[in-house]
Amino acid sequence: MKELLLQGKRDAYIVSSSKPIPDAKDSLTRRFNRRIFQARNAYERHLKEVAGRKFLVTMEEPNATKPEPLVFEINGMAA
């Protein structure tokens, strides 16, 4: 997985098509969802290593209360 994530390009996005990820500050939530937090931390760390733009969770955009579809515009210069 690490090798795949490090193939990301500058200004890339990583999109997780998932439910909102609970607040990691809550120790009970963190204990029961350890793999979710480990994955999110790995995605964010590797995104930073390749100078990526943002990690997005589909059911958190623009907010977890009322998520909306993600839309990416792709043109000849950049996405």
PDB file with SEQRES, HELIX, SHEET and CRYST1 records, atoms N, CA, C and O in Angstrom:
SEQRES   1 A   79  MET LYS GLU LEU LEU LEU GLN GLY LYS ARG ASP ALA TYR          
SEQRES   2 A   79  ILE VAL SER SER SER LYS PRO ILE PRO ASP ALA LYS ASP          
SEQRES   3 A   79  SER LEU THR ARG ARG PHE ASN ARG ARG ILE PHE GLN ALA          
SEQRES   4 A   79  ARG ASN ALA TYR GLU ARG HIS LEU LYS GLU VAL ALA GLY          
SEQRES   5 A   79  ARG LYS PHE LEU VAL THR MET GLU GLU PRO ASN ALA THR          
SEQRES   6 A   79  LYS PRO GLU PRO LEU VAL PHE GLU ILE ASN GLY MET ALA          
SEQRES   7 A   79  ALA                                                          
HELIX    1 AA1 LYS A    2  LEU A    5  1                                   4    
HELIX    2 AA2 SER A   27  PHE A   32  1                                   6    
HELIX    3 AA3 ARG A   34  GLU A   49  1                                  16    
HELIX    4 AA4 THR A   58  GLU A   60  5                                   3    
SHEET    1 AA1 2 TYR A  13  SER A  16  0                                        
SHEET    2 AA1 2 LYS A  54  VAL A  57  1                                        
CRYST1    1.000    1.000    1.000  90.00  90.00  90.00 P 1           1          
ATOM      1  N   MET A   1       0.828  -1.184   0.000  1.00  0.00           N  
ATOM      2  CA  MET A   1       0.000   0.000   0.000  1.00  0.00           C  
ATOM      3  C   MET A   1       0.877   1.254   0.000  1.00  0.00           C  
ATOM      4  O   MET A   1       0.604   2.208  -0.729  1.00  0.00           O  
ATOM      5  N   LYS A   2       1.925   1.249   0.815  1.00  0.00           N  
ATOM      6  CA  LYS A   2       2.799   2.419   0.908  1.00  0.00           C  
ATOM      7  C   LYS A   2       3.370   2.784  -0.461  1.00  0.00           C  
ATOM      8  O   LYS A   2       3.412   3.959  -0.828  1.00  0.00           O  
ATOM      9  N   GLU A   3       3.807   1.774  -1.212  1.00  0.00           N  
ATOM     10  CA  GLU A   3       4.388   2.037  -2.534  1.00  0.00           C  
ATOM     11  C   GLU A   3       3.370   2.690  -3.466  1.00  0.00           C  
ATOM     12  O   GLU A   3       3.704   3.596  -4.229  1.00  0.00           O  
ATOM     13  N   LEU A   4       2.136   2.224  -3.395  1.00  0.00           N  
ATOM     14  CA  LEU A   4       1.073   2.798  -4.212  1.00  0.00           C  
ATOM     15  C   LEU A   4       0.818   4.254  -3.822  1.00  0.00           C  
ATOM     16  O   LEU A   4       0.712   5.120  -4.691  1.00  0.00           O  
ATOM     17  N   LEU A   5       0.720   4.526  -2.522  1.00  0.00           N  
ATOM     18  CA  LEU A   5       0.453   5.892  -2.062  1.00  0.00           C  
ATOM     19  C   LEU A   5       1.580   6.844  -2.424  1.00  0.00           C  
ATOM     20  O   LEU A   5       1.332   8.017  -2.702  1.00  0.00           O  
ATOM     21  N   LEU A   6       2.805   6.359  -2.424  1.00  0.00           N  
ATOM     22  CA  LEU A   6       3.941   7.222  -2.748  1.00  0.00           C  
ATOM     23  C   LEU A   6       4.066   7.502  -4.247  1.00  0.00           C  
ATOM     24  O   LEU A   6       4.929   8.278  -4.657  1.00  0.00           O  
ATOM     25  N   GLN A   7       3.222   6.887  -5.063  1.00  0.00           N  
ATOM     26  CA  GLN A   7       3.202   7.198  -6.492  1.00  0.00           C  
ATOM     27  C   GLN A   7       2.321   8.416  -6.783  1.00  0.00           C  
ATOM     28  O   GLN A   7       2.198   8.844  -7.931  1.00  0.00           O  
ATOM     29  N   GLY A   8       1.716   8.961  -5.742  1.00  0.00           N  
ATOM     30  CA  GLY A   8       0.885  10.147  -5.902  1.00  0.00           C  
ATOM     31  C   GLY A   8       1.687  11.319  -6.434  1.00  0.00           C  
ATOM     32  O   GLY A   8       2.904  11.380  -6.265  1.00  0.00           O  
ATOM     33  N   LYS A   9       1.012  12.224  -7.061  1.00  0.00           N  
ATOM     34  CA  LYS A   9       1.646  13.410  -7.662  1.00  0.00           C  
ATOM     35  C   LYS A   9       1.357  14.657  -6.843  1.00  0.00           C  
ATOM     36  O   LYS A   9       0.449  14.681  -6.013  1.00  0.00           O  
ATOM     37  N   ARG A  10       2.139  15.676  -7.092  1.00  0.00           N  
ATOM     38  CA  ARG A  10       1.953  16.969  -6.447  1.00  0.00           C  
ATOM     39  C   ARG A  10       0.510  17.445  -6.678  1.00  0.00           C  
ATOM     40  O   ARG A  10      -0.024  17.294  -7.777  1.00  0.00           O  
ATOM     41  N   ASP A  11      -0.102  18.004  -5.672  1.00  0.00           N  
ATOM     42  CA  ASP A  11      -1.479  18.516  -5.707  1.00  0.00           C  
ATOM     43  C   ASP A  11      -2.541  17.422  -5.872  1.00  0.00           C  
ATOM     44  O   ASP A  11      -3.690  17.723  -6.195  1.00  0.00           O  
ATOM     45  N   ALA A  12      -2.165  16.152  -5.651  1.00  0.00           N  
ATOM     46  CA  ALA A  12      -3.129  15.047  -5.763  1.00  0.00           C  
ATOM     47  C   ALA A  12      -4.101  15.054  -4.585  1.00  0.00           C  
ATOM     48  O   ALA A  12      -3.820  15.616  -3.527  1.00  0.00           O  
ATOM     49  N   TYR A  13      -5.231  14.425  -4.794  1.00  0.00           N  
ATOM     50  CA  TYR A  13      -6.217  14.202  -3.743  1.00  0.00           C  
ATOM     51  C   TYR A  13      -6.253  12.706  -3.440  1.00  0.00           C  
ATOM     52  O   TYR A  13      -6.037  11.884  -4.331  1.00  0.00           O  
ATOM     53  N   ILE A  14      -6.521  12.360  -2.207  1.00  0.00           N  
ATOM     54  CA  ILE A  14      -6.868  10.992  -1.856  1.00  0.00           C  
ATOM     55  C   ILE A  14      -8.308  11.057  -1.381  1.00  0.00           C  
ATOM     56  O   ILE A  14      -8.652  11.862  -0.515  1.00  0.00           O  
ATOM     57  N   VAL A  15      -9.153  10.197  -1.959  1.00  0.00           N  
ATOM     58  CA  VAL A  15     -10.573  10.193  -1.617  1.00  0.00           C  
ATOM     59  C   VAL A  15     -10.938   8.858  -0.987  1.00  0.00           C  
ATOM     60  O   VAL A  15     -10.699   7.796  -1.562  1.00  0.00           O  
ATOM     61  N   SER A  16     -11.513   8.931   0.188  1.00  0.00           N  
ATOM     62  CA  SER A  16     -12.031   7.754   0.869  1.00  0.00           C  
ATOM     63  C   SER A  16     -13.540   7.766   0.724  1.00  0.00           C  
ATOM     64  O   SER A  16     -14.211   8.669   1.224  1.00  0.00           O  
ATOM     65  N   SER A  17     -14.072   6.767   0.041  1.00  0.00           N  
ATOM     66  CA  SER A  17     -15.534   6.695  -0.097  1.00  0.00           C  
ATOM     67  C   SER A  17     -16.071   5.948   1.116  1.00  0.00           C  
ATOM     68  O   SER A  17     -16.313   4.741   1.081  1.00  0.00           O  
ATOM     69  N   SER A  18     -16.246   6.705   2.178  1.00  0.00           N  
ATOM     70  CA  SER A  18     -16.644   6.095   3.444  1.00  0.00           C  
ATOM     71  C   SER A  18     -17.507   7.036   4.264  1.00  0.00           C  
ATOM     72  O   SER A  18     -17.674   8.212   3.943  1.00  0.00           O  
ATOM     73  N   LYS A  19     -18.042   6.478   5.325  1.00  0.00           N  
ATOM     74  CA  LYS A  19     -18.780   7.273   6.294  1.00  0.00           C  
ATOM     75  C   LYS A  19     -17.809   8.218   6.994  1.00  0.00           C  
ATOM     76  O   LYS A  19     -16.597   8.023   6.902  1.00  0.00           O  
ATOM     77  N   PRO A  20     -18.305   9.227   7.684  1.00  0.00           N  
ATOM     78  CA  PRO A  20     -17.407  10.129   8.414  1.00  0.00           C  
ATOM     79  C   PRO A  20     -16.534   9.357   9.402  1.00  0.00           C  
ATOM     80  O   PRO A  20     -16.962   8.368   9.997  1.00  0.00           O  
ATOM     81  N   ILE A  21     -15.324   9.825   9.556  1.00  0.00           N  
ATOM     82  CA  ILE A  21     -14.400   9.221  10.509  1.00  0.00           C  
ATOM     83  C   ILE A  21     -14.562   9.968  11.827  1.00  0.00           C  
ATOM     84  O   ILE A  21     -14.381  11.185  11.872  1.00  0.00           O  
ATOM     85  N   PRO A  22     -14.903   9.253  12.904  1.00  0.00           N  
ATOM     86  CA  PRO A  22     -15.138   9.922  14.190  1.00  0.00           C  
ATOM     87  C   PRO A  22     -13.900  10.663  14.697  1.00  0.00           C  
ATOM     88  O   PRO A  22     -12.782  10.442  14.232  1.00  0.00           O  
ATOM     89  N   ASP A  23     -14.133  11.526  15.640  1.00  0.00           N  
ATOM     90  CA  ASP A  23     -13.071  12.322  16.243  1.00  0.00           C  
ATOM     91  C   ASP A  23     -12.058  11.419  16.940  1.00  0.00           C  
ATOM     92  O   ASP A  23     -12.422  10.635  17.817  1.00  0.00           O  
ATOM     93  N   ALA A  24     -10.804  11.527  16.557  1.00  0.00           N  
ATOM     94  CA  ALA A  24      -9.746  10.685  17.124  1.00  0.00           C  
ATOM     95  C   ALA A  24      -9.401  11.061  18.558  1.00  0.00           C  
ATOM     96  O   ALA A  24      -8.683  10.318  19.227  1.00  0.00           O  
ATOM     97  N   LYS A  25      -9.888  12.183  19.039  1.00  0.00           N  
ATOM     98  CA  LYS A  25      -9.575  12.611  20.408  1.00  0.00           C  
ATOM     99  C   LYS A  25     -10.331  11.799  21.457  1.00  0.00           C  
ATOM    100  O   LYS A  25      -9.935  11.761  22.622  1.00  0.00           O  
ATOM    101  N   ASP A  26     -11.410  11.156  21.044  1.00  0.00           N  
ATOM    102  CA  ASP A  26     -12.200  10.336  21.954  1.00  0.00           C  
ATOM    103  C   ASP A  26     -11.530   8.966  22.076  1.00  0.00           C  
ATOM    104  O   ASP A  26     -11.501   8.201  21.112  1.00  0.00           O  
ATOM    105  N   SER A  27     -10.989   8.655  23.264  1.00  0.00           N  
ATOM    106  CA  SER A  27     -10.201   7.436  23.433  1.00  0.00           C  
ATOM    107  C   SER A  27     -11.011   6.171  23.184  1.00  0.00           C  
ATOM    108  O   SER A  27     -10.473   5.208  22.639  1.00  0.00           O  
ATOM    109  N   LEU A  28     -12.281   6.140  23.561  1.00  0.00           N  
ATOM    110  CA  LEU A  28     -13.111   4.958  23.324  1.00  0.00           C  
ATOM    111  C   LEU A  28     -13.304   4.753  21.824  1.00  0.00           C  
ATOM    112  O   LEU A  28     -13.167   3.638  21.321  1.00  0.00           O  
ATOM    113  N   THR A  29     -13.617   5.816  21.124  1.00  0.00           N  
ATOM    114  CA  THR A  29     -13.777   5.737  19.670  1.00  0.00           C  
ATOM    115  C   THR A  29     -12.475   5.304  19.028  1.00  0.00           C  
ATOM    116  O   THR A  29     -12.475   4.460  18.132  1.00  0.00           O  
ATOM    117  N   ARG A  30     -11.377   5.866  19.472  1.00  0.00           N  
ATOM    118  CA  ARG A  30     -10.072   5.547  18.907  1.00  0.00           C  
ATOM    119  C   ARG A  30      -9.745   4.071  19.100  1.00  0.00           C  
ATOM    120  O   ARG A  30      -9.200   3.440  18.194  1.00  0.00           O  
ATOM    121  N   ARG A  31     -10.062   3.514  20.252  1.00  0.00           N  
ATOM    122  CA  ARG A  31      -9.752   2.113  20.535  1.00  0.00           C  
ATOM    123  C   ARG A  31     -10.551   1.179  19.621  1.00  0.00           C  
ATOM    124  O   ARG A  31     -10.003   0.205  19.107  1.00  0.00           O  
ATOM    125  N   PHE A  32     -11.833   1.464  19.417  1.00  0.00           N  
ATOM    126  CA  PHE A  32     -12.667   0.591  18.606  1.00  0.00           C  
ATOM    127  C   PHE A  32     -12.471   0.796  17.107  1.00  0.00           C  
ATOM    128  O   PHE A  32     -12.838  -0.072  16.316  1.00  0.00           O  
ATOM    129  N   ASN A  33     -11.916   1.895  16.718  1.00  0.00           N  
ATOM    130  CA  ASN A  33     -11.717   2.207  15.295  1.00  0.00           C  
ATOM    131  C   ASN A  33     -10.242   2.398  14.962  1.00  0.00           C  
ATOM    132  O   ASN A  33      -9.897   3.199  14.092  1.00  0.00           O  
ATOM    133  N   ARG A  34      -9.388   1.678  15.640  1.00  0.00           N  
ATOM    134  CA  ARG A  34      -7.948   1.861  15.479  1.00  0.00           C  
ATOM    135  C   ARG A  34      -7.503   1.763  14.015  1.00  0.00           C  
ATOM    136  O   ARG A  34      -6.709   2.583  13.554  1.00  0.00           O  
ATOM    137  N   ARG A  35      -8.008   0.773  13.288  1.00  0.00           N  
ATOM    138  CA  ARG A  35      -7.588   0.615  11.892  1.00  0.00           C  
ATOM    139  C   ARG A  35      -8.020   1.788  11.025  1.00  0.00           C  
ATOM    140  O   ARG A  35      -7.305   2.176  10.101  1.00  0.00           O  
ATOM    141  N   ILE A  36      -9.179   2.351  11.315  1.00  0.00           N  
ATOM    142  CA  ILE A  36      -9.642   3.503  10.554  1.00  0.00           C  
ATOM    143  C   ILE A  36      -8.695   4.686  10.756  1.00  0.00           C  
ATOM    144  O   ILE A  36      -8.325   5.364   9.798  1.00  0.00           O  
ATOM    145  N   PHE A  37      -8.308   4.925  12.005  1.00  0.00           N  
ATOM    146  CA  PHE A  37      -7.400   6.045  12.290  1.00  0.00           C  
ATOM    147  C   PHE A  37      -6.012   5.789  11.733  1.00  0.00           C  
ATOM    148  O   PHE A  37      -5.357   6.711  11.247  1.00  0.00           O  
ATOM    149  N   GLN A  38      -5.556   4.535  11.800  1.00  0.00           N  
ATOM    150  CA  GLN A  38      -4.251   4.195  11.228  1.00  0.00           C  
ATOM    151  C   GLN A  38      -4.254   4.445   9.726  1.00  0.00           C  
ATOM    152  O   GLN A  38      -3.289   4.980   9.180  1.00  0.00           O  
ATOM    153  N   ALA A  39      -5.333   4.059   9.059  1.00  0.00           N  
ATOM    154  CA  ALA A  39      -5.423   4.280   7.614  1.00  0.00           C  
ATOM    155  C   ALA A  39      -5.443   5.770   7.295  1.00  0.00           C  
ATOM    156  O   ALA A  39      -4.719   6.229   6.411  1.00  0.00           O  
ATOM    157  N   ARG A  40      -6.265   6.519   8.010  1.00  0.00           N  
ATOM    158  CA  ARG A  40      -6.338   7.965   7.754  1.00  0.00           C  
ATOM    159  C   ARG A  40      -4.973   8.622   7.978  1.00  0.00           C  
ATOM    160  O   ARG A  40      -4.539   9.446   7.173  1.00  0.00           O  
ATOM    161  N   ASN A  41      -4.306   8.259   9.062  1.00  0.00           N  
ATOM    162  CA  ASN A  41      -2.981   8.823   9.336  1.00  0.00           C  
ATOM    163  C   ASN A  41      -1.990   8.472   8.239  1.00  0.00           C  
ATOM    164  O   ASN A  41      -1.185   9.311   7.837  1.00  0.00           O  
ATOM    165  N   ALA A  42      -2.043   7.231   7.750  1.00  0.00           N  
ATOM    166  CA  ALA A  42      -1.142   6.814   6.672  1.00  0.00           C  
ATOM    167  C   ALA A  42      -1.434   7.606   5.397  1.00  0.00           C  
ATOM    168  O   ALA A  42      -0.509   8.085   4.741  1.00  0.00           O  
ATOM    169  N   TYR A  43      -2.717   7.745   5.040  1.00  0.00           N  
ATOM    170  CA  TYR A  43      -3.072   8.502   3.839  1.00  0.00           C  
ATOM    171  C   TYR A  43      -2.585   9.941   3.945  1.00  0.00           C  
ATOM    172  O   TYR A  43      -1.998  10.471   3.002  1.00  0.00           O  
ATOM    173  N   GLU A  44      -2.823  10.565   5.077  1.00  0.00           N  
ATOM    174  CA  GLU A  44      -2.417  11.964   5.247  1.00  0.00           C  
ATOM    175  C   GLU A  44      -0.894  12.108   5.253  1.00  0.00           C  
ATOM    176  O   GLU A  44      -0.365  13.072   4.700  1.00  0.00           O  
ATOM    177  N   ARG A  45      -0.195  11.170   5.863  1.00  0.00           N  
ATOM    178  CA  ARG A  45       1.275  11.215   5.895  1.00  0.00           C  
ATOM    179  C   ARG A  45       1.852  11.080   4.476  1.00  0.00           C  
ATOM    180  O   ARG A  45       2.735  11.845   4.091  1.00  0.00           O  
ATOM    181  N   HIS A  46       1.359  10.120   3.714  1.00  0.00           N  
ATOM    182  CA  HIS A  46       1.881   9.911   2.364  1.00  0.00           C  
ATOM    183  C   HIS A  46       1.471  11.042   1.426  1.00  0.00           C  
ATOM    184  O   HIS A  46       2.229  11.401   0.525  1.00  0.00           O  
ATOM    185  N   LEU A  47       0.307  11.594   1.623  1.00  0.00           N  
ATOM    186  CA  LEU A  47      -0.119  12.736   0.828  1.00  0.00           C  
ATOM    187  C   LEU A  47       0.842  13.908   1.047  1.00  0.00           C  
ATOM    188  O   LEU A  47       1.199  14.620   0.108  1.00  0.00           O  
ATOM    189  N   LYS A  48       1.242  14.089   2.280  1.00  0.00           N  
ATOM    190  CA  LYS A  48       2.188  15.162   2.599  1.00  0.00           C  
ATOM    191  C   LYS A  48       3.556  14.890   1.960  1.00  0.00           C  
ATOM    192  O   LYS A  48       4.216  15.814   1.485  1.00  0.00           O  
ATOM    193  N   GLU A  49       3.972  13.634   1.951  1.00  0.00           N  
ATOM    194  CA  GLU A  49       5.277  13.275   1.372  1.00  0.00           C  
ATOM    195  C   GLU A  49       5.349  13.568  -0.123  1.00  0.00           C  
ATOM    196  O   GLU A  49       6.422  13.896  -0.630  1.00  0.00           O  
ATOM    197  N   VAL A  50       4.238  13.457  -0.837  1.00  0.00           N  
ATOM    198  CA  VAL A  50       4.239  13.718  -2.276  1.00  0.00           C  
ATOM    199  C   VAL A  50       3.721  15.113  -2.608  1.00  0.00           C  
ATOM    200  O   VAL A  50       3.461  15.426  -3.770  1.00  0.00           O  
ATOM    201  N   ALA A  51       3.575  15.943  -1.590  1.00  0.00           N  
ATOM    202  CA  ALA A  51       3.065  17.313  -1.754  1.00  0.00           C  
ATOM    203  C   ALA A  51       1.653  17.308  -2.335  1.00  0.00           C  
ATOM    204  O   ALA A  51       1.309  18.123  -3.191  1.00  0.00           O  
ATOM    205  N   GLY A  52       0.849  16.372  -1.847  1.00  0.00           N  
ATOM    206  CA  GLY A  52      -0.545  16.293  -2.282  1.00  0.00           C  
ATOM    207  C   GLY A  52      -1.364  17.426  -1.697  1.00  0.00           C  
ATOM    208  O   GLY A  52      -0.914  18.156  -0.814  1.00  0.00           O  
ATOM    209  N   ARG A  53      -2.564  17.552  -2.206  1.00  0.00           N  
ATOM    210  CA  ARG A  53      -3.409  18.674  -1.821  1.00  0.00           C  
ATOM    211  C   ARG A  53      -4.277  18.381  -0.603  1.00  0.00           C  
ATOM    212  O   ARG A  53      -4.236  19.132   0.372  1.00  0.00           O  
ATOM    213  N   LYS A  54      -5.086  17.271  -0.640  1.00  0.00           N  
ATOM    214  CA  LYS A  54      -6.035  17.076   0.440  1.00  0.00           C  
ATOM    215  C   LYS A  54      -6.533  15.632   0.493  1.00  0.00           C  
ATOM    216  O   LYS A  54      -6.645  14.959  -0.533  1.00  0.00           O  
ATOM    217  N   PHE A  55      -6.827  15.174   1.703  1.00  0.00           N  
ATOM    218  CA  PHE A  55      -7.483  13.893   1.935  1.00  0.00           C  
ATOM    219  C   PHE A  55      -8.958  14.177   2.163  1.00  0.00           C  
ATOM    220  O   PHE A  55      -9.309  14.940   3.063  1.00  0.00           O  
ATOM    221  N   LEU A  56      -9.822  13.573   1.361  1.00  0.00           N  
ATOM    222  CA  LEU A  56     -11.259  13.810   1.444  1.00  0.00           C  
ATOM    223  C   LEU A  56     -11.993  12.530   1.815  1.00  0.00           C  
ATOM    224  O   LEU A  56     -11.658  11.451   1.326  1.00  0.00           O  
ATOM    225  N   VAL A  57     -12.983  12.651   2.672  1.00  0.00           N  
ATOM    226  CA  VAL A  57     -13.881  11.549   3.007  1.00  0.00           C  
ATOM    227  C   VAL A  57     -15.239  11.932   2.417  1.00  0.00           C  
ATOM    228  O   VAL A  57     -15.798  12.977   2.753  1.00  0.00           O  
ATOM    229  N   THR A  58     -15.760  11.087   1.543  1.00  0.00           N  
ATOM    230  CA  THR A  58     -16.961  11.466   0.788  1.00  0.00           C  
ATOM    231  C   THR A  58     -18.127  11.896   1.672  1.00  0.00           C  
ATOM    232  O   THR A  58     -18.833  12.847   1.336  1.00  0.00           O  
ATOM    233  N   MET A  59     -18.336  11.225   2.774  1.00  0.00           N  
ATOM    234  CA  MET A  59     -19.490  11.555   3.617  1.00  0.00           C  
ATOM    235  C   MET A  59     -19.182  12.648   4.650  1.00  0.00           C  
ATOM    236  O   MET A  59     -19.932  12.838   5.608  1.00  0.00           O  
ATOM    237  N   GLU A  60     -18.069  13.360   4.442  1.00  0.00           N  
ATOM    238  CA  GLU A  60     -17.720  14.502   5.298  1.00  0.00           C  
ATOM    239  C   GLU A  60     -17.654  15.800   4.519  1.00  0.00           C  
ATOM    240  O   GLU A  60     -17.362  16.848   5.096  1.00  0.00           O  
ATOM    241  N   GLU A  61     -17.920  15.755   3.213  1.00  0.00           N  
ATOM    242  CA  GLU A  61     -17.752  16.943   2.387  1.00  0.00           C  
ATOM    243  C   GLU A  61     -19.090  17.482   1.911  1.00  0.00           C  
ATOM    244  O   GLU A  61     -19.880  16.681   1.412  1.00  0.00           O  
ATOM    245  N   PRO A  62     -19.408  18.719   2.015  1.00  0.00           N  
ATOM    246  CA  PRO A  62     -18.616  19.748   2.678  1.00  0.00           C  
ATOM    247  C   PRO A  62     -18.655  19.636   4.194  1.00  0.00           C  
ATOM    248  O   PRO A  62     -17.840  20.246   4.886  1.00  0.00           O  
ATOM    249  N   ASN A  63     -19.622  18.840   4.724  1.00  0.00           N  
ATOM    250  CA  ASN A  63     -19.643  18.579   6.160  1.00  0.00           C  
ATOM    251  C   ASN A  63     -20.385  17.263   6.392  1.00  0.00           C  
ATOM    252  O   ASN A  63     -21.129  16.798   5.529  1.00  0.00           O  
ATOM    253  N   ALA A  64     -20.173  16.670   7.567  1.00  0.00           N  
ATOM    254  CA  ALA A  64     -20.756  15.359   7.868  1.00  0.00           C  
ATOM    255  C   ALA A  64     -22.267  15.419   8.077  1.00  0.00           C  
ATOM    256  O   ALA A  64     -22.947  14.401   7.945  1.00  0.00           O  
ATOM    257  N   THR A  65     -22.797  16.586   8.398  1.00  0.00           N  
ATOM    258  CA  THR A  65     -24.234  16.727   8.613  1.00  0.00           C  
ATOM    259  C   THR A  65     -25.009  16.656   7.304  1.00  0.00           C  
ATOM    260  O   THR A  65     -26.081  16.054   7.244  1.00  0.00           O  
ATOM    261  N   LYS A  66     -24.469  17.267   6.266  1.00  0.00           N  
ATOM    262  CA  LYS A  66     -25.143  17.292   4.970  1.00  0.00           C  
ATOM    263  C   LYS A  66     -24.118  17.120   3.848  1.00  0.00           C  
ATOM    264  O   LYS A  66     -23.792  18.079   3.148  1.00  0.00           O  
ATOM    265  N   PRO A  67     -23.610  15.890   3.678  1.00  0.00           N  
ATOM    266  CA  PRO A  67     -22.611  15.679   2.628  1.00  0.00           C  
ATOM    267  C   PRO A  67     -23.213  15.838   1.233  1.00  0.00           C  
ATOM    268  O   PRO A  67     -24.403  15.608   1.019  1.00  0.00           O  
ATOM    269  N   GLU A  68     -22.369  16.232   0.306  1.00  0.00           N  
ATOM    270  CA  GLU A  68     -22.767  16.410  -1.085  1.00  0.00           C  
ATOM    271  C   GLU A  68     -21.766  15.691  -1.974  1.00  0.00           C  
ATOM    272  O   GLU A  68     -20.648  15.416  -1.539  1.00  0.00           O  
ATOM    273  N   PRO A  69     -22.143  15.380  -3.210  1.00  0.00           N  
ATOM    274  CA  PRO A  69     -21.208  14.701  -4.112  1.00  0.00           C  
ATOM    275  C   PRO A  69     -19.946  15.541  -4.332  1.00  0.00           C  
ATOM    276  O   PRO A  69     -20.002  16.769  -4.402  1.00  0.00           O  
ATOM    277  N   LEU A  70     -18.826  14.857  -4.438  1.00  0.00           N  
ATOM    278  CA  LEU A  70     -17.577  15.530  -4.781  1.00  0.00           C  
ATOM    279  C   LEU A  70     -17.540  15.735  -6.284  1.00  0.00           C  
ATOM    280  O   LEU A  70     -17.914  14.842  -7.043  1.00  0.00           O  
ATOM    281  N   VAL A  71     -17.100  16.882  -6.712  1.00  0.00           N  
ATOM    282  CA  VAL A  71     -16.982  17.182  -8.130  1.00  0.00           C  
ATOM    283  C   VAL A  71     -15.565  17.666  -8.396  1.00  0.00           C  
ATOM    284  O   VAL A  71     -15.098  18.623  -7.778  1.00  0.00           O  
ATOM    285  N   PHE A  72     -14.889  17.000  -9.318  1.00  0.00           N  
ATOM    286  CA  PHE A  72     -13.545  17.407  -9.741  1.00  0.00           C  
ATOM    287  C   PHE A  72     -13.621  17.864 -11.183  1.00  0.00           C  
ATOM    288  O   PHE A  72     -14.163  17.161 -12.036  1.00  0.00           O  
ATOM    289  N   GLU A  73     -13.088  19.022 -11.453  1.00  0.00           N  
ATOM    290  CA  GLU A  73     -13.032  19.519 -12.828  1.00  0.00           C  
ATOM    291  C   GLU A  73     -11.653  19.182 -13.374  1.00  0.00           C  
ATOM    292  O   GLU A  73     -10.631  19.503 -12.767  1.00  0.00           O  
ATOM    293  N   ILE A  74     -11.644  18.536 -14.519  1.00  0.00           N  
ATOM    294  CA  ILE A  74     -10.380  18.147 -15.148  1.00  0.00           C  
ATOM    295  C   ILE A  74     -10.278  18.873 -16.463  1.00  0.00           C  
ATOM    296  O   ILE A  74     -11.177  18.796 -17.300  1.00  0.00           O  
ATOM    297  N   ASN A  75      -9.160  19.592 -16.650  1.00  0.00           N  
ATOM    298  CA  ASN A  75      -8.933  20.263 -17.928  1.00  0.00           C  
ATOM    299  C   ASN A  75      -7.527  19.896 -18.421  1.00  0.00           C  
ATOM    300  O   ASN A  75      -6.867  19.042 -17.828  1.00  0.00           O  
ATOM    301  N   GLY A  76      -7.079  20.524 -19.479  1.00  0.00           N  
ATOM    302  CA  GLY A  76      -5.786  20.204 -20.064  1.00  0.00           C  
ATOM    303  C   GLY A  76      -4.598  20.596 -19.216  1.00  0.00           C  
ATOM    304  O   GLY A  76      -3.499  20.083 -19.424  1.00  0.00           O  
ATOM    305  N   MET A  77      -4.790  21.492 -18.264  1.00  0.00           N  
ATOM    306  CA  MET A  77      -3.672  21.978 -17.468  1.00  0.00           C  
ATOM    307  C   MET A  77      -3.546  21.252 -16.129  1.00  0.00           C  
ATOM    308  O   MET A  77      -2.443  20.893 -15.718  1.00  0.00           O  
ATOM    309  N   ALA A  78      -4.659  21.039 -15.460  1.00  0.00           N  
ATOM    310  CA  ALA A  78      -4.637  20.425 -14.137  1.00  0.00           C  
ATOM    311  C   ALA A  78      -6.035  19.993 -13.758  1.00  0.00           C  
ATOM    312  O   ALA A  78      -7.016  20.323 -14.423  1.00  0.00           O  
ATOM    313  N   ALA A  79      -6.098  19.246 -12.671  1.00  0.00           N  
ATOM    314  CA  ALA A  79      -7.409  18.811 -12.190  1.00  0.00           C  
ATOM    315  C   ALA A  79      -7.863  19.706 -11.063  1.00  0.00           C  
ATOM    316  O   ALA A  79      -8.948  19.508 -10.516  1.00  0.00           O  
TER     317      ALA A  79                                                      
END                                                                             
